[in-house]
């Protein structure tokens, strides 16, 4: 009997509205907010939003509407790849043969880096998406950054490749020397842009088909990391085909799990009449407060939403 009185007294102190029918719903509301530009502890100018409350609640949690703390994703968030950004630069020296260099991607290459397996795969030629250099240019020319996400096949890896064809000189003219530099492959999601590979981290595998009679010809990785393609210097009547193929890139959505609330009041804290939170970026945010009363008899919660506009 004495234990029951103690529980009832605690319920009265903590929640002020417990009765014989159980715990009551919190009489909690968000009455408005004010935006104030301030300088934070790191010296950055941010917008401090101060929310005003009425009523009381034992526990209050807060979703500011940001990535990782968004009420709309409380059951879970799957992060999609919005774009797959590709870029590189090229130089082209000497020679007269045209259309020697191609940019290729494949989703069914089996990862065996020999000419038979390369030719057995389906390769999509995406050369026309990029800007390639002109012959004897004095500097590398950026290709431009292009989105190649449309070439990703769900559940399959993506291989990136450069192919170089050197034809017999008498009928086709002299071969040209190509160099690939500044390669970059990046994924873009709601979290921003993430690097998947640079020129020196794409793990290029080189494959030469045909008789390469001169050392350092065909596909070569230079000491700077550049990929160089050039044909035979002595025996110029041999048809050669050279490839530089990247490692496999797995381009897939990521299960981030549920977004979480920020606890701003527990049962042992005094009642709040306001709460402030800093936003670094202007915009409109769907802000949610969840106020709860709880006891051994159960729990009652209310959800209060408010749109915050930060100019």
N, C-alpha and C positions, 0 to 999 in steps of 0.2 A: 504494500500500500504506500509506504513512504517513497519507494522507488518511482511509483506512478506520479506522485506529487512533484518529485524532482524533475521528471521529464516534462510535465506540464509547465513548470516554472521556466525551464530552459526554453521551451517552445514560445512562451510569452515574451521572454527577454529577446530571443533571436528574431522572432517573426511578428510579434505584436498582433497577430490576427489568427492564432490557432484556436479551433473550437472542436466540439465533439464530433463534427463531421469530417475532420482532417484539416490539412494545411490549406490556406487560402491562396488565391492568385495574387501576385504582387501588384500593388497599386503604383506602378512605375511608368513614367512617360519621359520622352525626350522633348523638351519644349522649344528647342531651337539651337542655333550654333552661331559662332562668330569667327571670321577668318582674320588672322593677324600675321603679316610678314615679320619674321624674326631671323636672327642669325644664330644657328645652332652651335653646339660645342666644337664642331669641326670647322667653323668659320663659313659655312654654307648658308645662303639665304633660303629659307623654307617658309611654308605657310602653316602656321599653327592654328588648328581648328579646335575651338573650345565648345563642347557640347554642354548644354544646361539640362538638368534633370528636375523632375518633381516626383514625389512619392518615395517609397522605400522598397528595398529588396535585400535579401540576405546575400545573394551571389549575383554578380553582373559580369558578363563576358561580352566581347566586342569584336566585330568583324569590320575592319576599316575599308574593305573593298579592294584590297591590293592582292597581287599575286601571292598565293600561299595563305592568305587571310581573307578569302572572299566567301561570303555566305552561300552564294549560288553554287559553289563547288564543295560544300560541306560533306557530300556523299562520295566525293572522289573527283579527281581531275586527270584527264588524259591530254598530254601535251603533243599536239600535232606538229609535224614539220611543215611550215608554211612556204618555205622556199629553199632550194638547194643552189647556192651561188658559186659559180665557177669563173675563174679568170686566170690569165697567164700573160706572158709577153714573149715576143719572138724577134729574132734577127734572121735575115736572109742575105747570104753573101755569094757572089760569083755565080757562074753557070747561067744556063738558058732554059733548062727544063721547067715546065710549069706543072702545077697540081701535084707536086711531089709529097706534100705534107697534108695529112688528114687528122682530124680530131674525132675520136670514136668512143662510144660507151656501149657496154653490154650488161645484160642482167642474167644471161644464161651461160656465160663463160664458166668452165668448171674449175678454174684455178690451176690447171696444169699448163705451165708456161713453155709450150713448144708449138711449132708452126701448125702441126696437125690439129691440135686442140683449139688453137686460136681460130683457124679456118672453119672448124666445126661449129663455133659459136655464132650467134647472131649479133652483129655489130651495127649500131646506128651512127651514121656519119652526121656530126653536128658542126662541121667546119664552117658552114655558112652562117652560123650564129655569131661568129667571132670576127674580129678584124685581125688579119695577118699582115705581117710586114711586107714592104716592097724591097726589091732586090738592091743590095749595096747600101741600105740605109745605115746611117752612122750610129744609131742608137736603137735599143730595144723598143718595140712598140707595144703598149698595153692592148690587150685583146678586147677590153671592155668586160664588165661583169654581167653574166647572163644566168638566168634561172633555168636549171635543167631538171627541176622536180618532176616535170611531166614524163620523164624517162624512167622514173623509179617504178619498179614492179613490187607490189606488196609481197613480203615474205621472201624476197630474193635480194642478193647483194648487188651492188653496182660496181663495175670495173670501169676505170677511165684509162684511155690509151691514146698514144700518138703513133701514126703509121707513116712510114716514109718509103716511097717507091723510087728506085733509081733504074732508069731504062738504059739500054745500049746507046752509046753516044752518037754513033754515025747516023742513025735514023732519027734520034730524038734531041740532039744537042747535049751540051755538057751539063753535068749534074751541079746542083746547088747545095750549099751548106746551110742547114737550119739549126738554130739553137732555141731551146725552150727555157725560159727563166720565170721567176716570180709566180709559179703555180700556186693557186689557192682554191680550196674547196671548203665551203662553209654552209652550215645549216642555220636557218632562221626559224625561231619559234617565238611564242609569246614572252619568253624569258630574254630574248635578244638573239645575237648572232654568235655562234660557236664554231671555232675552227676545227675541221675534220682532218685536214692535211695541208702542209706546205710543200714546196718543191722537194725539200730534203727529208720529209717524213711520209711521203706517199708510198715508199718502199717499191720503187720502180723495178721491174724485171725486164731485161733486155733480151730480145730474140731477133736473130739475123737469119734470113733464108737466102740462099744463093751463095756463090763463091766470093767471100770477102778476101781478096788477095793482099790487101794492104793493112798493116797493123793500125789500129785507131780509126778504122772506117766502119761504116754501118751505124749502129746505135751505140753511143758512148756516154757515160756519165763523167763530166769534167770535174776537176778538183774543186771548182766553185759550186758544184752541185747542178750546173746546167746540163740539160740533155742535148747532145749534139748528134745530128744526122748528116752524114755525107757519104758519097759513093766511092768506088774504087778510083785510085789515082793512076795506077799502072795499066791494069786491064779494064778498060772503060766500056767494053762490049758485053759485060755480064749483067744480066737482070738481077737485082737484089731487092729484097723486101725486109724492112727493119721495123720492129715494134718496141715501144716502151709502154708497159702496162702496169698500172698501179695495183696495190693491194685491194682486197674486197672492202667496200664500204657498206655497212648495214644502216640503211636509212629507214627508221621506223618510229612510230609514236612511242611515247614514254608514259607509263602509268605513274603519276606523281603522288597517288594516294589522296586522302581528303585534305582540303584546306582547313586550317585550325583557327579557332577563336583565340583572342588575347584576353586573359583573365585580368580584370581591373578591380574587382572587389570580391573578397571571400567573406565567410560568415563572421570572422573575427575582426574585420575592418569596420571602421565607422561608416555611416551612411555618406553617400556622395551626392553633392549638389551640382557638380560639374566634372568634366574630364577633358583633358587636352591631348591632341595627337598631331604630329607633324607630317605634312605631305610635301614631298620634294617636287612633284610635277603637277602643274595645273590640269584641270579636267573635271569631269563629273563622276562622283563615286557613290555607289550604293552602300550605305553604311547601315549595319545592323547591330542592335544591342539585344542580348537575351538576358532577362532578369528572372531569377528563380527564388522560390522559397521551398525549403525541404525540411523534413523531419523523419523520424522513424516510421511515420504513417504514410509517407509518400512525398511527391514533389509537384509543384505547380509552377509553370513558366509562362512568360509573355515575350513576344518578339516585337520589337519596335524598329521600324525601318525609316530612314531619312536619306534623301538625296542631297549630297554635298557638292556644291559648285564652287570650284576654285578658279578664279579668272587668271 
